[in-house]
Amino acid sequence: MMQKARMAPGKPRDERAGPRHVAIIMDGNGRWAQSRGRPRLFGHHAGARRVREIVAACPDLGVGYLTIFAFSTENWKRTQTEVAGLMSLFRRYIVKEMQEFVREDVRVRFIGDRYRLEPGLRALMGEAEEMTAHCTRLNLTIAINYGGRDEVARAMRRLARDVAEGRLDPDTVDEQTLPRYLDTRVLPDPDLVIRTSGEARISNFLLWQSAYAEYEFIDTLWPDFTRDIFARVLSQYGARDRRFGAVSA
């Protein structure tokens, strides 16, 4: 199933080459585990291994930016056991993969509200960003404690503060202004958003940035989302007619 379209209108880019920036809602870890009679955290560990495979595949598939939705602002509603397990998994993942990111020339960034996260995890996130700041082969962005509405609200607070302190003229604010205050301000907007597991909703992910993104909703659960499936989805992207509101000639 598919939906809409994004990338800055007017960009002189050959879309047939495939998407430059892919964002993924990695859904289905818990169901994958439960279908095997295992606890949900077993599925999250399997999902983390799948992240490694997809990250490795991106450069060869022409993807320069990959953004993954790891933990939403709504995920705090899950059981304490699952949340604690996920936070532990994030810490172990960063520690385990940090040197690999450097070797593979992968720049890592994190988006979301960090201040609810425990200090040790925040420190690891900052360390990973510093260690990989020089990397250029792939830009990997991990959304932790992220919600699209929360991001816009935080951006608006920063914008309002600049107006109040005289650094920004409110009469100059337009749709090009707000992106400079978003968590993703240094990233291009996503061309393609993929959601796994058969759910057809966007779950508060990159709401502003995905205004013109193509969407692909697939039935595969995230731990089963292989490189071959990823490549097939990317190849289908190039066949789409992306008009950005215009009419085909």
C-alpha positions in Angstrom: 0.0 0.0 0.0 1.2 3.5 -0.7 0.3 7.1 -0.1 1.7 10.6 -0.5 4.9 12.4 -1.6 7.9 14.7 -0.3 11.3 16.2 -1.1 11.7 19.9 -1.5 9.7 21.0 -4.6 11.9 22.2 -7.4 14.9 20.1 -6.5 16.8 19.2 -9.7 17.2 15.6 -8.8 16.5 12.5 -10.9 13.9 10.6 -8.8 14.4 7.5 -10.9 17.8 7.1 -9.1 15.9 6.1 -5.9 15.2 7.9 -2.7 18.0 9.9 -1.1 16.5 9.9 2.4 14.5 6.9 3.7 12.7 7.0 7.0 11.4 3.7 8.6 8.8 3.1 11.3 10.2 -0.3 12.5 7.0 -2.0 13.7 6.2 -5.6 14.6 9.0 -6.6 16.9 6.6 -7.6 19.7 4.2 -9.6 17.5 7.2 -11.3 15.8 8.4 -12.5 19.3 4.9 -13.5 20.5 4.2 -15.5 17.4 7.3 -17.6 18.5 6.2 -17.9 22.1 8.9 -15.5 23.3 8.8 -12.3 25.3 8.5 -9.0 23.4 12.0 -8.0 24.3 13.2 -11.0 22.3 11.7 -9.3 19.2 13.3 -6.0 20.0 16.7 -7.7 20.1 16.0 -9.3 16.7 14.9 -5.9 15.4 18.2 -4.4 16.5 20.1 -7.0 14.5 17.9 -6.1 11.5 18.8 -2.5 11.8 22.5 -3.4 11.4 21.7 -5.2 8.1 19.7 -2.3 6.7 22.3 0.3 7.7 25.0 -1.8 6.0 22.8 -2.0 2.8 22.0 1.7 2.4 25.2 3.0 0.7 25.1 0.2 -2.0 21.4 0.9 -2.6 22.0 4.7 -3.1 20.5 5.8 0.2 22.5 8.6 1.8 20.2 9.3 4.8 18.4 6.8 6.9 16.1 7.8 9.8 14.7 5.1 12.0 11.9 5.4 14.7 13.3 3.6 17.7 11.1 4.9 20.6 8.2 7.3 20.5 7.0 9.7 23.1 3.9 7.4 23.4 6.0 4.3 24.1 6.4 5.3 27.7 2.9 3.8 28.2 4.3 0.3 27.7 5.1 -1.9 30.7 8.0 -0.9 32.9 9.7 -4.1 32.0 9.5 -3.4 28.3 10.6 0.2 28.6 13.5 -0.7 30.9 14.5 -3.4 28.5 14.4 -1.1 25.5 16.6 1.5 27.3 19.1 -1.2 28.1 19.0 -2.3 24.5 19.7 1.2 23.3 22.7 1.5 25.6 24.2 -1.8 24.5 23.5 -1.1 20.8 25.3 2.2 20.9 28.3 0.8 22.7 28.5 -2.2 20.5 28.0 -0.4 17.2 30.0 2.8 17.8 33.3 1.6 16.5 31.5 -0.1 13.6 29.9 3.2 12.6 33.3 4.8 12.5 34.8 2.0 10.4 31.8 2.0 8.0 31.9 5.8 7.8 28.4 6.2 9.2 27.5 9.5 10.9 25.0 9.0 13.7 22.5 11.6 15.0 19.7 11.4 17.5 16.5 13.3 17.4 13.8 13.6 20.0 13.5 15.1 23.5 16.6 13.7 25.4 15.8 15.1 28.8 13.5 12.3 29.9 16.2 9.8 29.1 18.6 8.7 31.8 22.0 10.6 31.9 24.1 7.6 31.0 22.1 7.0 27.8 22.3 10.7 26.9 26.0 10.7 27.4 26.4 7.7 25.1 24.3 9.4 22.5 26.4 12.5 22.6 29.6 10.4 22.4 28.4 8.5 19.4 27.5 11.8 17.7 31.0 13.3 18.4 32.8 10.1 17.3 31.1 9.9 14.0 30.8 13.7 13.2 33.4 13.3 10.4 31.7 10.3 8.7 30.1 10.9 5.3 29.1 7.5 3.7 25.7 7.3 5.4 23.8 9.7 7.7 21.9 7.5 10.3 19.4 9.3 12.4 17.8 7.5 15.4 14.6 8.9 16.8 14.4 8.2 20.6 11.7 9.7 22.8 10.5 11.3 19.6 7.1 12.5 18.6 6.3 14.8 15.6 3.9 17.0 17.6 6.3 17.2 20.5 9.1 18.2 18.0 7.0 21.0 16.5 5.9 22.3 20.0 9.6 22.4 21.1 10.5 24.1 17.8 7.8 26.7 18.4 9.0 27.4 21.9 12.5 28.1 20.5 11.1 30.3 17.7 8.9 32.2 20.2 11.9 32.8 22.4 13.8 34.3 19.5 10.9 36.6 18.7 10.6 37.7 22.3 14.3 38.4 22.6 14.4 40.4 19.3 16.4 37.9 17.3 13.6 37.1 14.9 11.1 39.4 13.2 7.6 37.7 13.4 6.6 39.3 10.1 9.4 37.3 8.4 8.2 33.9 9.7 7.1 31.6 6.8 7.2 27.9 6.1 10.9 28.1 5.5 11.5 29.4 9.1 10.1 26.6 11.2 12.4 23.8 9.8 15.4 25.7 11.1 14.1 25.0 14.6 13.2 21.3 14.1 15.4 18.4 15.4 16.0 17.6 11.7 17.2 21.0 10.7 20.5 19.7 9.1 18.7 16.9 7.2 16.9 16.8 3.9 13.2 15.9 4.1 12.5 12.2 3.6 11.7 11.0 0.1 10.2 7.7 1.2 8.7 6.6 4.5 8.3 2.8 5.1 6.2 1.2 7.8 6.5 -2.5 8.4 4.0 -4.9 10.0 0.8 -4.1 8.1 -0.3 -1.1 10.1 -1.3 1.8 7.8 -0.7 4.9 10.0 2.2 7.3 10.5 2.2 7.3 14.3 3.3 10.9 14.8 6.5 10.4 12.9 8.2 13.3 11.0 4.9 15.1 10.5 6.3 18.3 9.1 9.1 16.8 7.2 7.0 14.1 5.4 4.5 16.5 3.8 5.5 15.3 0.3 7.0 11.9 1.2 6.0 8.7 -0.6 4.7 6.2 1.8 5.0 2.4 1.7 3.1 0.2 4.2 4.1 -3.4 4.0 2.9 -6.5 5.9 6.4 -7.8 6.8 7.2 -7.6 10.5 10.4 -5.6 11.1 12.6 -8.5 12.2 11.8 -10.2 8.8 12.6 -7.0 6.8 15.6 -8.2 4.8 17.9 -6.3 2.5 16.2 -7.9 -0.5 12.8 -6.6 0.6 14.3 -3.2 1.2 15.9 -3.1 -2.2 12.6 -4.1 -3.8 10.7 -1.3 -2.0 13.4 1.2 -3.2 13.2 0.0 -6.8 9.4 0.6 -6.8 9.9 4.2 -5.6 11.6 5.2 -8.9 8.4 4.3 -10.9 6.3 6.8 -9.0 5.2 10.0 -10.6 6.2 12.7 -8.1 4.5 16.0 -9.2 4.6 18.1 -5.9 1.2 19.5 -6.7 2.0 20.1 -10.4 0.4 18.3 -13.4 2.3 15.9 -15.6 3.0 17.1 -19.1 
